[in-house]
Structures are given as C-alpha cells and as structure tokens.
Amino acid sequence: MRYEVWTWNVDDIKGYEDAYYPNKFEEDLEKAGHCYYTLTQYGNLAGESESEDEAMTMAMRAEDDLGMYGMVFIYDRVEKIFFN
C-alpha cells in the first residue's frame, strides 16, 4: 500500500512532546521520512490504501472521529512525506 492514514489524539501528541520537547511533533512532521518511525510509535494507523482519494476519504472519517482533539495525516511511502 502506498498511503497510510495516521491519527494522533491529544494524549499521543502530549506524550511525544513530553518525550522530546514542546512543538517537536509538528517540527518532526515537516521532516517527513526522517522521523517516520518516531512519529508513528505514538500514533494510530487508521488505514492503508493504494489510492490517494481513498486515503483522503479515510482521513476525513478519522478527523470526524477525533474532532478537534487530535491530528490526522496521510503518509506517502513513495515520496516519504506526511500530508493532509
């Protein structure tokens, strides 16, 4: 599968930043593939897809489930980037 949909709730993000330092989560998302394993250890895999459209649909559903209490990003295994 090319695309992975990852979610992090508020506690996941807080745990990540407690382990590293404040605002490290968003900083590491921008580094993409370099921090993939560190970021995903604190996240939850919500789905996988070969289609970007299908991944976007899964991401929207995951955002609905989280509401304003977390973050959802799609990881492209080929480009090695997180996006939403």
Order of alpha helices (4+ residues) and beta strands (2+ residues): beta-alpha-alpha-alpha-beta-alpha-beta-beta
